[in-house]
Amino acid sequence: MILFYKKAIQDILDNRFLNVITIITISLSILIVSALSLFFVNANDIMSSWKKGISIIAYLKPDIVETALPEIKGKIQGMYGVAEVEFISKEEAMKRLKEQMKGHSSLLADLQENPLPDAFKISLLTSSAGSKRVENLAAQIEAMPSIEEAEYGRRWLERFTNVFDLFRFTGYAMVGIFFIAVVFIVANTIRLVIYSRQNEIEIMRLVGATDRFIKTPFYIEGLIQGAIGGIIGLAALFVIFILITLNVGQVSSSDIFHIRFLSPGVLCGIMLCSIFVGWLGCYISLKQFLKYETG
């Protein structure tokens, strides 16, 4: 095996230009794919955090008596997907509104009476925070005789979900395209190296060298290309990640942004994929070459 590794490294050094182009291509592809992975990891965190804060506001009809509130609350609490139900009186709602509009309190100064209705704030379980489930639950609540209206920001929820799904689909498509492109480039690089050593390979066959003995250095070369390209791509992503987090920290010192890097498991998976791409490109190239030779 030591001989095979030496031969693979020597081939890389003898064909520096081709191998550098291949490694750069792999590293750029890994950078783009891992950046997409980083985006989706943090976007999923934001989605999960956002889903925990999803709630439905159920406005009560004006003629509901106070003694009926516990029964209404119990019915809503018993619905599937409901985590917590909080009653907000119209007095409390007005108090919160005034606190939120401290800079524009004059707008509320001329009110003769409180126009806000009593309401229930209904917090949902994370598993029930999907667009369709929220819509069905809101419709179920709104169908109750004591409820005037159930509101949950329908348009905003649907648009946000659709945009995220579009980003996810685009990410998967880009990953597939880059995978095919890199395999193609690695295969062609290895093929050029093989053709440059065609006479040497024929001589090795004449003296009895097996296909395994001929192919192993090329496989190792593909693995090395994939490993180096993966390391460079992930290192570049980490540098970009540090720069982004520093800029975010300068813009805002609050805890609004919680950007995290890829986990060790994901990094190992990306590295293995990068190495596999190098091997697969070599495998395709050797298979075509040997098929041509035997034909």
VEXLUM-390317 format. One line per field, with one value per residue (C-alpha): residue number from 1; residue in one letter; chain; x, y, z. Coordinates in steps of 0.5 Angstrom, whole numbers, plus 500, padded with zeros to 3 digits. Example, Ala and Ser with C-alpha at 12.3 -4.5 7.8 and 13.67 -1.06 7.14 Angstrom:
VEXLUM-390317
n: 1 | 2
res: a | s
chain: A | A
xx: 525 | 527
yy: 491 | 498
zz: 516 | 514
END
This chain:
VEXLUM-390317
n: 1 | 2 | 3 | 4 | 5 | 6 | 7 | 8 | 9 | 10 | 11 | 12 | 13 | 14 | 15 | 16 | 17 | 18 | 19 | 20 | 21 | 22 | 23 | 24 | 25 | 26 | 27 | 28 | 29 | 30 | 31 | 32 | 33 | 34 | 35 | 36 | 37 | 38 | 39 | 40 | 41 | 42 | 43 | 44 | 45 | 46 | 47 | 48 | 49 | 50 | 51 | 52 | 53 | 54 | 55 | 56 | 57 | 58 | 59 | 60 | 61 | 62 | 63 | 64 | 65 | 66 | 67 | 68 | 69 | 70 | 71 | 72 | 73 | 74 | 75 | 76 | 77 | 78 | 79 | 80 | 81 | 82 | 83 | 84 | 85 | 86 | 87 | 88 | 89 | 90 | 91 | 92 | 93 | 94 | 95 | 96 | 97 | 98 | 99 | 100 | 101 | 102 | 103 | 104 | 105 | 106 | 107 | 108 | 109 | 110 | 111 | 112 | 113 | 114 | 115 | 116 | 117 | 118 | 119 | 120 | 121 | 122 | 123 | 124 | 125 | 126 | 127 | 128 | 129 | 130 | 131 | 132 | 133 | 134 | 135 | 136 | 137 | 138 | 139 | 140 | 141 | 142 | 143 | 144 | 145 | 146 | 147 | 148 | 149 | 150 | 151 | 152 | 153 | 154 | 155 | 156 | 157 | 158 | 159 | 160 | 161 | 162 | 163 | 164 | 165 | 166 | 167 | 168 | 169 | 170 | 171 | 172 | 173 | 174 | 175 | 176 | 177 | 178 | 179 | 180 | 181 | 182 | 183 | 184 | 185 | 186 | 187 | 188 | 189 | 190 | 191 | 192 | 193 | 194 | 195 | 196 | 197 | 198 | 199 | 200 | 201 | 202 | 203 | 204 | 205 | 206 | 207 | 208 | 209 | 210 | 211 | 212 | 213 | 214 | 215 | 216 | 217 | 218 | 219 | 220 | 221 | 222 | 223 | 224 | 225 | 226 | 227 | 228 | 229 | 230 | 231 | 232 | 233 | 234 | 235 | 236 | 237 | 238 | 239 | 240 | 241 | 242 | 243 | 244 | 245 | 246 | 247 | 248 | 249 | 250 | 251 | 252 | 253 | 254 | 255 | 256 | 257 | 258 | 259 | 260 | 261 | 262 | 263 | 264 | 265 | 266 | 267 | 268 | 269 | 270 | 271 | 272 | 273 | 274 | 275 | 276 | 277 | 278 | 279 | 280 | 281 | 282 | 283 | 284 | 285 | 286 | 287 | 288 | 289 | 290 | 291 | 292 | 293 | 294 | 295
res: m | i | l | f | y | k | k | a | i | q | d | i | l | d | n | r | f | l | n | v | i | t | i | i | t | i | s | l | s | i | l | i | v | s | a | l | s | l | f | f | v | n | a | n | d | i | m | s | s | w | k | k | g | i | s | i | i | a | y | l | k | p | d | i | v | e | t | a | l | p | e | i | k | g | k | i | q | g | m | y | g | v | a | e | v | e | f | i | s | k | e | e | a | m | k | r | l | k | e | q | m | k | g | h | s | s | l | l | a | d | l | q | e | n | p | l | p | d | a | f | k | i | s | l | l | t | s | s | a | g | s | k | r | v | e | n | l | a | a | q | i | e | a | m | p | s | i | e | e | a | e | y | g | r | r | w | l | e | r | f | t | n | v | f | d | l | f | r | f | t | g | y | a | m | v | g | i | f | f | i | a | v | v | f | i | v | a | n | t | i | r | l | v | i | y | s | r | q | n | e | i | e | i | m | r | l | v | g | a | t | d | r | f | i | k | t | p | f | y | i | e | g | l | i | q | g | a | i | g | g | i | i | g | l | a | a | l | f | v | i | f | i | l | i | t | l | n | v | g | q | v | s | s | s | d | i | f | h | i | r | f | l | s | p | g | v | l | c | g | i | m | l | c | s | i | f | v | g | w | l | g | c | y | i | s | l | k | q | f | l | k | y | e | t | g
chain: A | A | A | A | A | A | A | A | A | A | A | A | A | A | A | A | A | A | A | A | A | A | A | A | A | A | A | A | A | A | A | A | A | A | A | A | A | A | A | A | A | A | A | A | A | A | A | A | A | A | A | A | A | A | A | A | A | A | A | A | A | A | A | A | A | A | A | A | A | A | A | A | A | A | A | A | A | A | A | A | A | A | A | A | A | A | A | A | A | A | A | A | A | A | A | A | A | A | A | A | A | A | A | A | A | A | A | A | A | A | A | A | A | A | A | A | A | A | A | A | A | A | A | A | A | A | A | A | A | A | A | A | A | A | A | A | A | A | A | A | A | A | A | A | A | A | A | A | A | A | A | A | A | A | A | A | A | A | A | A | A | A | A | A | A | A | A | A | A | A | A | A | A | A | A | A | A | A | A | A | A | A | A | A | A | A | A | A | A | A | A | A | A | A | A | A | A | A | A | A | A | A | A | A | A | A | A | A | A | A | A | A | A | A | A | A | A | A | A | A | A | A | A | A | A | A | A | A | A | A | A | A | A | A | A | A | A | A | A | A | A | A | A | A | A | A | A | A | A | A | A | A | A | A | A | A | A | A | A | A | A | A | A | A | A | A | A | A | A | A | A | A | A | A | A | A | A | A | A | A | A | A | A | A | A | A | A | A | A | A | A | A | A | A | A
xx: 500 | 506 | 508 | 501 | 501 | 508 | 506 | 499 | 503 | 508 | 502 | 499 | 506 | 507 | 501 | 500 | 496 | 490 | 490 | 490 | 484 | 480 | 482 | 480 | 473 | 472 | 473 | 469 | 463 | 464 | 464 | 457 | 454 | 456 | 454 | 447 | 447 | 449 | 444 | 438 | 441 | 440 | 434 | 431 | 433 | 429 | 423 | 423 | 424 | 418 | 414 | 414 | 411 | 406 | 399 | 392 | 388 | 380 | 376 | 370 | 363 | 361 | 355 | 359 | 358 | 364 | 362 | 362 | 369 | 372 | 368 | 370 | 377 | 376 | 374 | 379 | 384 | 382 | 383 | 388 | 395 | 393 | 399 | 396 | 390 | 391 | 385 | 386 | 381 | 379 | 382 | 389 | 389 | 388 | 394 | 398 | 397 | 398 | 405 | 407 | 404 | 408 | 411 | 404 | 399 | 395 | 392 | 388 | 387 | 380 | 377 | 371 | 370 | 375 | 373 | 378 | 374 | 376 | 380 | 384 | 391 | 392 | 399 | 400 | 405 | 411 | 408 | 402 | 405 | 404 | 400 | 395 | 394 | 394 | 388 | 384 | 385 | 383 | 377 | 375 | 376 | 372 | 366 | 365 | 358 | 362 | 368 | 367 | 374 | 380 | 386 | 393 | 397 | 394 | 398 | 404 | 405 | 403 | 408 | 414 | 413 | 412 | 419 | 422 | 420 | 422 | 429 | 430 | 428 | 433 | 438 | 437 | 437 | 444 | 447 | 445 | 448 | 454 | 455 | 455 | 459 | 465 | 464 | 465 | 471 | 475 | 473 | 476 | 482 | 484 | 482 | 488 | 493 | 491 | 492 | 499 | 501 | 498 | 504 | 507 | 500 | 501 | 508 | 505 | 500 | 505 | 510 | 504 | 501 | 494 | 488 | 488 | 495 | 494 | 488 | 490 | 494 | 489 | 484 | 488 | 489 | 482 | 481 | 487 | 484 | 477 | 480 | 484 | 478 | 474 | 478 | 480 | 472 | 470 | 476 | 474 | 467 | 469 | 473 | 467 | 462 | 467 | 467 | 459 | 458 | 463 | 459 | 453 | 455 | 457 | 451 | 447 | 449 | 442 | 441 | 436 | 441 | 443 | 448 | 451 | 456 | 455 | 456 | 462 | 457 | 455 | 462 | 464 | 459 | 461 | 468 | 466 | 462 | 468 | 472 | 467 | 466 | 474 | 473 | 467 | 470 | 476 | 472 | 468 | 474 | 478 | 472 | 471 | 479 | 479 | 473 | 476 | 483 | 479 | 475
yy: 500 | 505 | 504 | 505 | 512 | 514 | 513 | 517 | 523 | 522 | 523 | 529 | 532 | 531 | 533 | 539 | 544 | 538 | 536 | 543 | 545 | 539 | 540 | 548 | 545 | 540 | 545 | 551 | 545 | 543 | 551 | 552 | 545 | 546 | 554 | 551 | 546 | 552 | 556 | 550 | 548 | 555 | 556 | 550 | 553 | 559 | 556 | 551 | 557 | 561 | 555 | 555 | 562 | 561 | 563 | 564 | 570 | 568 | 574 | 573 | 575 | 582 | 578 | 573 | 573 | 572 | 565 | 562 | 563 | 557 | 552 | 556 | 555 | 548 | 546 | 550 | 547 | 540 | 541 | 537 | 541 | 546 | 547 | 553 | 558 | 565 | 569 | 577 | 581 | 588 | 592 | 588 | 588 | 596 | 596 | 592 | 596 | 603 | 600 | 598 | 605 | 609 | 614 | 615 | 615 | 621 | 617 | 613 | 619 | 621 | 614 | 614 | 607 | 601 | 598 | 592 | 585 | 580 | 574 | 568 | 567 | 560 | 557 | 551 | 545 | 545 | 539 | 543 | 549 | 547 | 552 | 547 | 545 | 552 | 553 | 547 | 549 | 556 | 554 | 549 | 555 | 560 | 555 | 555 | 559 | 564 | 566 | 572 | 571 | 567 | 570 | 567 | 571 | 567 | 570 | 571 | 564 | 561 | 566 | 564 | 557 | 557 | 561 | 556 | 550 | 554 | 555 | 548 | 545 | 550 | 548 | 540 | 542 | 545 | 540 | 535 | 539 | 541 | 533 | 531 | 537 | 535 | 528 | 529 | 534 | 529 | 523 | 528 | 530 | 522 | 520 | 525 | 523 | 516 | 517 | 521 | 514 | 510 | 507 | 505 | 502 | 497 | 496 | 494 | 489 | 486 | 484 | 481 | 487 | 486 | 491 | 492 | 494 | 499 | 502 | 503 | 509 | 512 | 511 | 513 | 520 | 521 | 520 | 525 | 530 | 529 | 530 | 536 | 539 | 538 | 541 | 547 | 548 | 547 | 551 | 557 | 556 | 557 | 563 | 566 | 564 | 567 | 574 | 574 | 572 | 578 | 583 | 581 | 582 | 589 | 590 | 588 | 586 | 583 | 575 | 576 | 572 | 565 | 563 | 556 | 552 | 545 | 540 | 535 | 530 | 534 | 536 | 529 | 527 | 533 | 530 | 523 | 526 | 530 | 524 | 519 | 524 | 524 | 516 | 516 | 520 | 516 | 510 | 512 | 514 | 508 | 504 | 507 | 507 | 499 | 498 | 501 | 498 | 491 | 493
zz: 500 | 501 | 494 | 492 | 496 | 493 | 486 | 487 | 490 | 485 | 480 | 483 | 483 | 476 | 474 | 478 | 474 | 472 | 480 | 482 | 478 | 480 | 487 | 487 | 483 | 489 | 494 | 491 | 490 | 498 | 500 | 496 | 498 | 506 | 505 | 503 | 509 | 514 | 511 | 512 | 519 | 522 | 518 | 521 | 528 | 526 | 524 | 530 | 535 | 531 | 531 | 539 | 538 | 534 | 537 | 535 | 538 | 539 | 540 | 544 | 542 | 546 | 550 | 553 | 561 | 565 | 568 | 561 | 560 | 564 | 560 | 553 | 556 | 557 | 551 | 547 | 552 | 550 | 542 | 539 | 538 | 543 | 549 | 553 | 553 | 556 | 557 | 556 | 558 | 554 | 559 | 559 | 552 | 552 | 557 | 553 | 547 | 551 | 553 | 546 | 543 | 548 | 543 | 540 | 546 | 544 | 538 | 544 | 549 | 545 | 546 | 550 | 551 | 550 | 543 | 544 | 545 | 550 | 547 | 549 | 546 | 544 | 544 | 540 | 540 | 535 | 532 | 530 | 528 | 520 | 516 | 514 | 522 | 524 | 519 | 521 | 528 | 527 | 523 | 529 | 534 | 530 | 529 | 537 | 538 | 543 | 538 | 534 | 530 | 530 | 527 | 526 | 521 | 515 | 509 | 513 | 515 | 508 | 505 | 510 | 509 | 501 | 501 | 506 | 502 | 495 | 498 | 500 | 493 | 490 | 495 | 493 | 486 | 487 | 491 | 485 | 480 | 483 | 485 | 478 | 475 | 480 | 479 | 471 | 472 | 477 | 472 | 466 | 470 | 472 | 464 | 462 | 467 | 465 | 457 | 459 | 462 | 457 | 454 | 461 | 463 | 457 | 459 | 466 | 463 | 458 | 464 | 468 | 472 | 475 | 474 | 481 | 481 | 476 | 478 | 486 | 485 | 481 | 486 | 492 | 487 | 487 | 494 | 496 | 491 | 495 | 502 | 500 | 496 | 502 | 507 | 503 | 502 | 509 | 512 | 507 | 510 | 517 | 515 | 512 | 518 | 523 | 519 | 519 | 526 | 528 | 523 | 526 | 533 | 531 | 528 | 534 | 541 | 543 | 543 | 536 | 532 | 534 | 528 | 529 | 525 | 522 | 527 | 527 | 525 | 519 | 517 | 517 | 513 | 508 | 508 | 506 | 501 | 498 | 498 | 495 | 489 | 488 | 488 | 484 | 479 | 478 | 478 | 472 | 468 | 470 | 468 | 461 | 460 | 461 | 457 | 451 | 452 | 452 | 447
END
